Each structure stands twice: as C-alpha cells, then as structure tokens.
Amino acid sequence: MTDQGIIVRDVQEDDFAGWAELFRGYREFYRMDPDEEVVSRVWAWLRDPAVEVDGLVAVQDGALVGIAHIRRFHRPSAGTTGLYLDDLFTAPAARGRGAGRALIAELNHRAGTQGLSVVRWITAADNRTARRLYDSVATATPWVTYDLTPTPRGS
C-alpha cells in the first residue's frame, strides 16, 4: 500500500468491468479503434495461466484506478530474463496521485524478488505526462523501436 492508499495486486475475475473500462481508455488514448473482440481476447489471456501475459491493477478506495500488463522476456545477449511492461494506464481522474508510480514500484519489487535483470517498457515520444513519471524512476534508452507487419502467407 502507498501513502495514497493505493493497493497493487494481480487482476482477479471480478475486476472485469473496471479493468475493461481502463483498457478501453488505454486504447482510446493511443487512438486505437474500439474493438470489443480485443478487449475480450486480452481479458481471456489475463485469465489463462498458459498465456504469458499477466495483469496487475491499482485499487484506491475500492475502485480500479490503474492497470498494467506484463510478461517475462528472455535477453539472449545478456543471458538473463527481464520483465516487460506492455501497457500501463491510469484513470484520468487518478493521474498524478500515485497509481502509475505504485504499479511501477510493484514491477520493480517483483523483478527484484524473481532475480530478473530489467523492467522494460516503451511509450510514445509525445506522452509527456507519463514520461515525467518514467524519467523519475527509470533511465530512457537510446534504442529505436521498429514494427514490421508480416506479409500474409501466399502473398
């Protein structure tokens, strides 16, 4: 628990409504088209122990105010394993009140406890609000990210 009364815990079955609202907000923030199939698919991943993605929630006064989606990843060049933060989002009304910081602190704690070598994530260059937090807890890297959309088979 933080000074602001924020509790960070694993996502639970009865978190769906609050989680889905936050996940939709995350997708909207990054200008992704609304897609309930994606919401359902990601929720199913979070609930399936065979899928490598896990979810955390930040709870304040009984309400979900933040979400994080994480997964382990292998680092062949270092011969280590890290923790990758795929998505982090806090409710607009909760921003600046410690939910994002509490989620990152929990990731740091889990990675340290599990002997992982790094917690890594990316964000949009123009996401100034989030970057102020990120710059206060981590080191920005010089790496540039690329996306390659695979050519469908038979094309």
Backbone hydrogen bonds, N-H to C=O, Kabsch-Sander energy under -0.5 kcal/mol:
donor,donor_aa,acceptor,acceptor_aa,energy
2,T,6,I,-1.4
5,G,2,T,-1.8
7,I,59,V,-2.9
9,R,57,V,-2.1
11,V,55,G,-2.4
15,D,12,Q,-2.4
16,F,13,E,-1.2
19,W,15,D,-3.2
20,A,16,F,-3.4
21,E,17,A,-1.9
22,L,18,G,-2.0
23,F,19,W,-3.1
24,R,20,A,-2.7
25,G,21,E,-1.9
26,Y,22,L,-2.3
27,R,23,F,-2.4
28,E,24,R,-2.5
29,F,25,G,-2.6
30,Y,26,Y,-1.8
31,R,28,E,-2.1
32,M,27,R,-3.1
38,V,35,D,-0.5
39,V,35,D,-1.8
40,S,36,E,-2.6
41,R,37,E,-2.5
42,V,38,V,-2.9
43,W,39,V,-2.2
44,A,40,S,-2.3
45,W,41,R,-2.2
46,L,42,V,-2.4
47,R,43,W,-1.5
48,D,44,A,-0.8
48,D,45,W,-1.0
51,V,48,D,-1.8
54,D,70,I,-3.0
56,L,68,A,-2.8
57,V,9,R,-2.8
58,A,66,G,-2.5
59,V,7,I,-3.2
59,V,57,V,-0.5
60,Q,63,A,-2.7
61,D,5,G,-0.5
63,A,60,Q,-2.0
65,V,58,A,-3.2
66,G,58,A,-1.2
67,I,89,F,-2.6
68,A,56,L,-2.0
69,H,87,D,-2.1
70,I,54,D,-2.7
71,R,84,Y,-1.8
73,F,82,G,-2.1
75,R,80,T,-3.1
78,A,75,R,-1.1
79,G,75,R,-2.1
80,T,75,R,-1.4
82,G,73,F,-3.1
83,L,118,V,-2.8
84,Y,71,R,-3.8
85,L,83,L,-0.5
85,L,120,R,-3.0
86,D,69,H,-2.4
86,D,84,Y,-0.8
87,D,69,H,-1.1
89,F,67,I,-2.2
91,A,65,V,-2.6
94,A,91,A,-1.9
95,R,91,A,-0.7
95,R,92,P,-1.0
97,R,94,A,-1.6
99,A,94,A,-0.5
102,A,98,G,-2.4
103,L,99,A,-2.4
104,I,100,G,-2.4
105,A,101,R,-2.5
106,E,102,A,-2.0
107,L,103,L,-2.0
108,N,104,I,-2.6
109,H,105,A,-2.4
110,R,106,E,-2.9
111,A,107,L,-2.8
112,G,108,N,-2.4
113,T,109,H,-2.7
114,Q,110,R,-2.2
115,G,112,G,-1.0
116,L,111,A,-2.8
117,S,81,T,-2.7
120,R,83,L,-2.5
127,N,124,A,-1.8
128,R,126,D,-2.0
131,R,127,N,-2.4
132,R,128,R,-1.8
133,L,129,T,-1.2
134,Y,130,A,-2.8
135,D,131,R,-3.0
136,S,132,R,-0.9
136,S,133,L,-0.9
137,V,133,L,-0.8
137,V,134,Y,-1.0
138,A,134,Y,-2.2
140,A,138,A,-0.5
149,T,147,D,-0.5
155,S,152,P,-1.6
